[in-house]
Amino acid sequence: MSKTKLQTLDLEKELLIRIGNESDEHSVSWDVLKNVGDKLEALILTLAKYNLDAAGNSNLDNFKLDFSGFYNGSAVPAFRLNPHPIPSLFDNGEARKSVVADFTKVVSSIDKGNYQQIADWYNMPSAKNDVIKKLYDFTNSAGTTPVTIVKRQDDNKFKKVYSIRRLNKEVYDQLIVKEQTLEAADVKPDESTAVARVIIKKDKSGKISRKTSELYNDKEATLSLKLDRIETDNSHYIFKTPILFQLYQEGKGIIIENEQLDLYAGGRTTTEAKESLFKQFSHSYNRLNQLQDNQLSSYLLQVKQYYNLIIKSVSNK
């Protein structure tokens, strides 16, 4: 993303949006106000959905908005993030900071009209299309009425921070990734993709040979990571039997998850995702076992029981 210094927005305190020009009447219709608020919230929730620090670690309800005030100057409503986030095993504060940073970068690009830059931040077509759709909805939420993000000054006047430039339909259509379907004539009958399980052997001379033991076509295959232990800087967890974790690409990085353990870790590379997974595993195991069973929801109690079921031994370094 751009190295230009950004004016960070404080969604924890207030986000001020001027709807209309400064000289306009100090009022706005309820339909427009509600639409701007709804589309703003939908954009922030979508950014949180694809943010590697927030994904899986924090309830998306923690990124919903409250309407917190209304100021003169034309119509300037104030919004802020939900001030009472749902408790989590992970650090909600860091996840919220990361999403606010993403939102700041996005509106900075909107101010410049650089929507292509925003689209380029997302690799997966589904994520790219989701974000672009929410951008289109938000930037057009007040119709042709100008929308500006402002900040209050000491004299209770407002200074422009970012202009919300409307994303027009022509540019929107260019940014959206179209679904491509292959005609039967485009597919060579003798070619297909597959995932293989390969046995690697090394002979006495050091020569390596590979033999395919199992082959799965592209419709059957699911990438997975099999682990027999988890190691962090402080602890070493040995499993009774190897545990499988799903691994796939999402947005700009790699996701590793295990539903039974309530783990969903992300990173820009597989190594970074594994490091995050190991830290989450250790944190969750210790936190769950610090709490009494009657302090946990029925779901988290099942998760705690599964952790204790699969672990053979724990040692501290």
N, C-alpha and C positions, 0 to 999 in steps of 0.2 A: 504494500500500500504506500501512498505518497509519504515522503519524508517531510513535507511542508508542515510547520507547526500549526496544530489545530486549536480552535477555541473549544475546549472541552465543555460539554453540556452536563449539567448536574440534575439528572433525572431523579435522584434521591430527594432533592430539595424542591425544585420546580422547573418545569419547562414552559416557557412563555411563548405563545403563538399568536401573532397579530393576524387577524382575519380581516382583510380590507386595507385601505390606505390610512395613514395617520390622521388625515383630515376628515375621514368619514365619521358618521354617527357612531356613538359609543354603544352600539348594539349589534346583535347578529341573530338571525333566525335560529330557532331551536333545531330545525332539521339540519342546517349547515353545521352548527356547533357539534351536534351529535355525530354527524357523518365524519367530520374531521377527527374527532376523538376516537371513534370506532376504527377508522382506517389507520390512524397513528398507532393505536394499540395493536392492531393486526400486524403491522410492519415490525414492531418491536418484538412481538411474540415469535414471528418468523425468523428474525435475526437470532433470537435466543435458541430456537429449534436447531439451527445449523452452526451455532457457536460451540467450538470444541471444549471450552471450559464449562459451559452451562449444560450441554447435552447430557442427559441422563443423570447429572449430579444435582439438579435443582428442579423443583416442580415448576412447570411453565406458568402456573397461576401467580408465581412470585414476580412475573414480569408484566402483569396486568396494571393498568393505570387507574389512578384516582383523579377525579376532577377536583382541584384544590383551591380554585379562586378565579376571580374575574376582575380585570383592571381596565380603567379608562385608557384610551390612547390608540386608536379606535377601539375595536373589540379585541381584548387581549385575555383569553382564557389561560389558566395555568393548570398543568398536569404534573403528576409525579408518580413514580413507581409505588405499587402497593406497599405501604409502610409497615405492614404486619406480615412478612413472608412466612410461609409454612415451614416449620422446622425440618431440617434435613440432616443426614449423617455427614454431609459435606459442607463446605464453606459457601453459604449463600452470598456473602458479601463479595467474595472474589468473582463469583459467576456474574453477579450483577454489574460489577465494575467492567468486566470484559465485554458484556453486551452493550453497556453504555458507550464504551470505546468504539465498538462496531457501529453503533448508531451515529456517533459523532462523525466517523469517517464517511458513512453513507450520506449524511446530510451535507457534508462538505463537498462531496462529489455532485450531489443534486444542485447545490449552489452554483457550481461551475457548469452544470448541464452535462457532466461526464458520466452518463449512464453506462456506457460501455465498460468503464473501469470497474463499476460495481458488478456487472455481469461477469467480468473476468476473474473476480475473487472466488467464484464457485465453479468447481470442475464438473460436478454431476449435473446433467440436464434438468433433473427433477428439482434440485435445490435452486439452480439458476432461474428456472421458470417461476418457481414459487416466490422468490425474492422480487423478481421483476414485476410479477403480477401485483404484489403488495405495494411496490413503489408506484406503479401506475395508479392504483386505487387511491393511495394517500395524496400524491401530488395533484390529483384531479378532484379531491374530496370537496373542495369549495367551489367547484365549477370554474368560472372565469375570474372569480374574486382573488386578488393577490394574497398570498400567504407568506409570512415571514417569521422566522424564529428570532426573538428579541431577548434582550436582558434589561433589567431595571437599573437605572442609574440613581445616584444620591438625590437628585432633584425630582425623583419619581417619574422621570420621563424614560422613554425606551430607546435603546440603540439596536440597530439591526446586527444580527450575528450571521444568519444564513438565510438566503432567499430560497423558497421552495419553488423551483422552476418546474412547470408542468411537463410531464413526459407525454409527448403526443403519440397518437395511435400508430403513425408510420414508423417512428423509432421503436416503439414497443414491439411491433410485428417483426422488425429486424433483429431485435434482441432475443425474442423467444425462440428456443430451440424446437424445431419442428420434429415431430415423431416420424422416423423413417421406417418404411416397411420394404422388405426385399421381395421382389417378384420371384416366382419360382424359376424363371429363366435366368435370374441373376445368381442363383445358388448352384454351385458346381456339385453334382450328385456324388462325386467321389471325395469331397472335402467336408470336414466338420471339425469342431473343436472339442476337447476333452480334458479332464484332469486325471492324472495318473498317480498311483502309489508305486514308488520306485524303490527297489532294494539295491543299495550301494555296497559293493564288496571291494576289498583291497587285498591283492595277493602278496606273497612274500617279497616280491620285487618292488612293491609299492604301486603297481599298476591298478587303476580303479576301473571297475566294470559296473554297469548299471543294467538292471533287469526289471521290466514292468511286471508287477504282481497283480495289480488291479487297475481297471480303467473305467472311468465314469464319463458319460457324454455330458455336454454342457447343460442339459436340462436336469441332470441328476446331481451335478456336483455342487457342493457348498464348501467354501474355504473354511478351514477350522484350524485351531491352534491347540495342540495337546500338551498339557503341562503336568509334570509329576511333582512339582514343587514351586514355591514362590519365595523369592529372596529379595529382601530390602536391605537398606543400610544397617538396620537394627535387628532384624528378625529373619528366621529361616523356617518356612512352613513346609512340611513333608506330607503329601497326600497318601492315603491308603491305596488308591488306584489313580491312574492318570485322569484328569478332568479336561473335557473339551470346551473350548471357547470359540464362538463364531467370530470371524474376521472378514471385514468388507470395507470398501471405500465409500466415503460419504462426504460430500462437499469438497473441502480442500484437503482432507486427510484420511486417516485410517481409523476405523472404529473396531474395538474388540469388546464383546459382551458375553455375559452369561446370565440368563434370566433367573435361574435358581439362586444365584448368589447376589442378585440385584446389583450387578456390576455393568457399567457402560462407560468404557474409557476411550478417549480419543487422543490422537497425536498427528503431527504432520508426516510422520514416517511410522513404520511398524515398530521400530525400536522405541520411539517416543511414546507410542500408544501402549506398549508393554510396560514401560516404566510407570506410566500413569495407572495402568491396571494393577501393578504390584503395590503401589502406594495406596490405592483405593481398597484393595483386598486387605492389607494390613490394618488400615484405619477402620474399616467396617468390622472386621473380626474383633478387634480390641474394643471398639465402641459398643458393639452389641453385647459383648460379654461383660462389660462394665455395668450394663443396665439389667435390672431384674425383669423376669418374664412378664410380670404384671405392668411394667412400664412400656411394653411394646405392643404395637398393633398385632392382630392375628397374622398379618402378612409378614411383618418383620420378625415375629417369633418363629415362623416357618423358616425364614432365611437364616436366623441364628442357629436353629437346629441343624440345618443343612451344612453350615460351616463346621459345626462341631462333629458332624457325621463323617465328613470327607477327610478331615485332618488327622493324620497319624501322630505327628509330634510337632512341637514348636520349641525352637531354641533361640536364645538371644545371643547376638554377636558381642 
